[in-house]
Amino acid sequence: MKLAGGCHCGAVRYEVEGEPYTHALCHCSDCRHHSGAPMVGWTMYPREALTITKGQPKLYESSENGRRHFCPDCGTGLFYSNAHALPGLIDIQSGTYDTPEEIPARIQIQIAERISWMERVHELPVFDRFPPT
């Protein structure tokens, strides 16, 4: 499988080839604070499966070993690496794929830090776009 993706403004583009090890929805506070979202989807690959095809992400040292890669122009979070905990691996934010539905999520992780209301998010009313005014 070969997928392409990139940031919101198009300054950084990438391709990844092969099957991901997993697709996890992460609820940790670090992911929440970096993304501004209640959780972040990550697909994990061997580092060599990823090719940057346009631009150059900026690197942010988010913890002692954690490295977050993002677009220097629009700020879109793209990748996460940790040479200590995940040697030779790279996580790709699944929401940045051109076709994110190609890889369904498989697990939820770091639920010890999950926002309590996320446990019941599936029970909320749903609308195709916006609720009626």
Secondary structure as a PSIPRED ss2 file (coil, helix, strand):
# PSIPRED VFORMAT (PSIPRED V4.0)

   1 M C   1.000  0.000  0.000
   2 K E   0.000  0.000  1.000
   3 L E   0.000  0.000  1.000
   4 A E   0.000  0.000  1.000
   5 G E   0.000  0.000  1.000
   6 G E   0.000  0.000  1.000
   7 C C   1.000  0.000  0.000
   8 H C   1.000  0.000  0.000
   9 C C   1.000  0.000  0.000
  10 G C   1.000  0.000  0.000
  11 A C   1.000  0.000  0.000
  12 V C   1.000  0.000  0.000
  13 R E   0.000  0.000  1.000
  14 Y E   0.000  0.000  1.000
  15 E E   0.000  0.000  1.000
  16 V E   0.000  0.000  1.000
  17 E E   0.000  0.000  1.000
  18 G C   1.000  0.000  0.000
  19 E C   1.000  0.000  0.000
  20 P C   1.000  0.000  0.000
  21 Y C   1.000  0.000  0.000
  22 T E   0.000  0.000  1.000
  23 H E   0.000  0.000  1.000
  24 A E   0.000  0.000  1.000
  25 L E   0.000  0.000  1.000
  26 C E   0.000  0.000  1.000
  27 H C   1.000  0.000  0.000
  28 C C   1.000  0.000  0.000
  29 S H   0.000  1.000  0.000
  30 D H   0.000  1.000  0.000
  31 C H   0.000  1.000  0.000
  32 R H   0.000  1.000  0.000
  33 H H   0.000  1.000  0.000
  34 H H   0.000  1.000  0.000
  35 S H   0.000  1.000  0.000
  36 G C   1.000  0.000  0.000
  37 A C   1.000  0.000  0.000
  38 P C   1.000  0.000  0.000
  39 M C   1.000  0.000  0.000
  40 V E   0.000  0.000  1.000
  41 G E   0.000  0.000  1.000
  42 W E   0.000  0.000  1.000
  43 T E   0.000  0.000  1.000
  44 M E   0.000  0.000  1.000
  45 Y E   0.000  0.000  1.000
  46 P E   0.000  0.000  1.000
  47 R H   0.000  1.000  0.000
  48 E H   0.000  1.000  0.000
  49 A H   0.000  1.000  0.000
  50 L E   0.000  0.000  1.000
  51 T E   0.000  0.000  1.000
  52 I E   0.000  0.000  1.000
  53 T E   0.000  0.000  1.000
  54 K E   0.000  0.000  1.000
  55 G C   1.000  0.000  0.000
  56 Q C   1.000  0.000  0.000
  57 P C   1.000  0.000  0.000
  58 K E   0.000  0.000  1.000
  59 L E   0.000  0.000  1.000
  60 Y E   0.000  0.000  1.000
  61 E E   0.000  0.000  1.000
  62 S C   1.000  0.000  0.000
  63 S C   1.000  0.000  0.000
  64 E C   1.000  0.000  0.000
  65 N C   1.000  0.000  0.000
  66 G E   0.000  0.000  1.000
  67 R E   0.000  0.000  1.000
  68 R E   0.000  0.000  1.000
  69 H E   0.000  0.000  1.000
  70 F E   0.000  0.000  1.000
  71 C C   1.000  0.000  0.000
  72 P C   1.000  0.000  0.000
  73 D C   1.000  0.000  0.000
  74 C C   1.000  0.000  0.000
  75 G C   1.000  0.000  0.000
  76 T C   1.000  0.000  0.000
  77 G E   0.000  0.000  1.000
  78 L E   0.000  0.000  1.000
  79 F E   0.000  0.000  1.000
  80 Y E   0.000  0.000  1.000
  81 S E   0.000  0.000  1.000
  82 N E   0.000  0.000  1.000
  83 A C   1.000  0.000  0.000
  84 H C   1.000  0.000  0.000
  85 A C   1.000  0.000  0.000
  86 L C   1.000  0.000  0.000
  87 P C   1.000  0.000  0.000
  88 G C   1.000  0.000  0.000
  89 L E   0.000  0.000  1.000
  90 I E   0.000  0.000  1.000
  91 D E   0.000  0.000  1.000
  92 I E   0.000  0.000  1.000
  93 Q E   0.000  0.000  1.000
  94 S H   0.000  1.000  0.000
  95 G H   0.000  1.000  0.000
  96 T H   0.000  1.000  0.000
  97 Y E   0.000  0.000  1.000
  98 D C   1.000  0.000  0.000
  99 T C   1.000  0.000  0.000
 100 P H   0.000  1.000  0.000
 101 E H   0.000  1.000  0.000
 102 E H   0.000  1.000  0.000
 103 I C   1.000  0.000  0.000
 104 P C   1.000  0.000  0.000
 105 A C   1.000  0.000  0.000
 106 R C   1.000  0.000  0.000
 107 I E   0.000  0.000  1.000
 108 Q E   0.000  0.000  1.000
 109 I E   0.000  0.000  1.000
 110 Q C   1.000  0.000  0.000
 111 I H   0.000  1.000  0.000
 112 A H   0.000  1.000  0.000
 113 E H   0.000  1.000  0.000
 114 R C   1.000  0.000  0.000
 115 I C   1.000  0.000  0.000
 116 S H   0.000  1.000  0.000
 117 W H   0.000  1.000  0.000
 118 M H   0.000  1.000  0.000
 119 E H   0.000  1.000  0.000
 120 R H   0.000  1.000  0.000
 121 V H   0.000  1.000  0.000
 122 H H   0.000  1.000  0.000
 123 E H   0.000  1.000  0.000
 124 L C   1.000  0.000  0.000
 125 P C   1.000  0.000  0.000
 126 V C   1.000  0.000  0.000
 127 F C   1.000  0.000  0.000
 128 D C   1.000  0.000  0.000
 129 R C   1.000  0.000  0.000
 130 F C   1.000  0.000  0.000
 131 P C   1.000  0.000  0.000
 132 P C   1.000  0.000  0.000
 133 T C   1.000  0.000  0.000
